[in-house]
Amino acid sequence: MHSLFQSGRIAPLGARRRVLIVDDHNFFAACLRTLLDNESDLMVCDIAANSGEVRERIERLKPDLLVIDLTLGAESGLEVGQRLRALEIETPILFVSTMRTPTRGQLAAIPHSAFIAKSRKPAEFLTALRAVLAPERTEGSADPCGFVLAQTVVGA
């Protein structure tokens, strides 16, 4: 089982948290990489352009967070999240999209996940990323920037 607190999974205090971006839109992925790599506590460890690359990259890179687009071609981001949870991969997920918004029920079916629209301001996006990574977040909590955390990042 890939536990959030498995040895080496949680970055030491002051270390940069590693983010794997899963998005087939190169422009968005590149912009997000630039945004995150300019933060002292976050960094992009890689970008996967399709769902087929996700599992191997998670196992090899051990990211602290996944940012997954809801629209990935043949397989939706929600399907990717469900598949990862079925494999007992518990890396927190921040779903993003310009086209659709998942329901609370869809997010609740994927523990340790949240959603934010791609149209949000960069500061709001950073707030959402950090909130998904923060263990003190609780189920059903929401922020003014418009994202909803489906379940707590730290399991009970």
C-alpha positions in Angstrom: 0.0 0.0 0.0 1.3 3.5 -0.9 0.7 5.4 2.3 0.8 9.2 2.5 3.1 8.8 5.5 5.2 6.0 4.1 8.9 6.5 4.8 10.2 9.3 2.6 6.8 10.3 1.3 6.3 13.5 3.4 8.9 16.1 2.7 10.9 17.3 5.7 10.0 20.7 7.1 11.4 23.3 4.7 11.8 20.9 1.8 10.0 21.5 -1.5 6.9 19.3 -2.1 7.0 17.4 -5.4 4.1 17.8 -7.8 3.3 15.5 -10.8 1.2 17.3 -13.4 -1.1 15.1 -15.5 -2.5 17.2 -18.3 -2.6 16.9 -22.1 -2.5 20.6 -22.7 1.1 21.6 -23.0 0.6 25.3 -22.5 -1.3 24.9 -19.2 1.2 22.3 -17.9 4.2 24.6 -18.8 2.5 27.6 -17.1 1.8 25.6 -14.0 5.4 24.3 -13.9 6.6 27.9 -14.1 4.3 29.0 -11.3 5.2 26.1 -9.0 8.9 26.1 -9.6 9.0 29.7 -8.6 7.6 28.8 -5.1 10.1 28.0 -2.3 7.9 25.1 -1.0 6.7 23.5 -4.3 8.3 22.0 -7.4 7.2 20.0 -10.4 8.9 16.7 -10.6 7.5 15.8 -14.0 4.6 16.2 -16.5 2.6 13.3 -17.9 0.6 14.0 -21.0 -1.7 11.1 -20.7 -3.2 8.6 -18.2 -1.0 5.7 -19.4 2.1 7.4 -18.0 0.8 8.1 -14.5 1.4 4.9 -12.5 5.0 4.4 -13.6 5.8 8.1 -12.8 4.2 7.9 -9.4 6.2 4.8 -8.5 9.5 6.2 -9.9 9.2 9.8 -8.8 7.1 9.5 -5.6 5.4 12.9 -5.8 3.7 14.5 -2.8 0.7 15.7 -5.0 -0.9 14.9 -8.3 -2.5 17.7 -10.4 -4.8 15.8 -12.8 -6.9 17.3 -15.6 -10.5 16.0 -15.7 -10.3 15.7 -19.5 -7.5 13.4 -20.7 -8.7 12.0 -23.9 -9.7 8.3 -23.7 -9.8 8.2 -19.9 -11.2 11.0 -17.6 -9.1 12.3 -14.8 -11.8 11.0 -12.4 -11.3 7.5 -13.8 -7.5 7.9 -13.3 -8.1 8.9 -9.7 -10.4 5.9 -9.1 -7.9 3.5 -10.7 -5.1 4.9 -8.5 -7.1 4.5 -5.4 -8.0 0.9 -6.4 -4.3 0.3 -6.6 -4.0 1.7 -3.1 -2.0 4.7 -4.3 -3.0 7.4 -1.8 -1.1 10.4 -3.2 -3.3 13.5 -2.8 -5.0 14.7 -6.0 -6.0 18.2 -7.1 -8.3 17.8 -10.1 -8.4 20.7 -12.6 -10.6 21.6 -15.6 -11.8 24.4 -17.8 -14.7 22.4 -19.1 -16.5 20.7 -16.2 -16.8 20.5 -12.4 -17.0 17.2 -10.6 -19.8 16.7 -8.1 -19.1 16.3 -4.4 -20.1 12.7 -4.7 -17.6 12.1 -7.5 -14.8 13.7 -5.4 -15.9 11.8 -2.3 -15.4 8.5 -4.2 -11.7 9.4 -4.5 -10.2 9.9 -1.1 -7.7 12.7 -0.6 -8.9 14.7 -3.5 -10.1 18.2 -4.4 -11.0 20.3 -7.4 -10.2 23.8 -8.6 -11.1 25.4 -12.0 -8.2 26.2 -14.3 -9.6 29.7 -14.7 -8.8 30.7 -11.1 -6.0 33.2 -10.3 -2.5 31.9 -9.7 -2.6 32.8 -5.9 -5.9 30.8 -5.6 -4.4 27.9 -7.3 -1.4 27.9 -5.0 -3.8 28.1 -2.0 -5.6 25.1 -3.3 -2.4 23.1 -3.8 -1.2 23.9 -0.3 -4.5 23.1 1.2 -4.6 19.6 -0.4 -1.1 19.0 1.1 -2.1 20.3 4.5 -3.0 17.5 7.0 -5.2 19.8 9.1 -7.8 20.1 6.3 -11.1 18.3 7.1 -13.7 16.6 5.0 -16.1 18.9 3.2 -14.1 22.1 3.9 -14.1 24.8 1.3 -12.2 28.0 0.8 -13.2 31.3 -0.7 -11.1 30.7 -3.8 -13.7 28.1 -4.8 -12.2 24.6 -4.3 -13.6 21.9 -2.2 -11.6 19.3 -0.4 -13.5 16.0 -0.8 -11.9 14.2 2.1 -9.2 14.8 4.6 -5.7 14.6 3.4 -4.6 12.6 6.4 -6.5 9.4 6.8 -8.2 8.6 10.1 
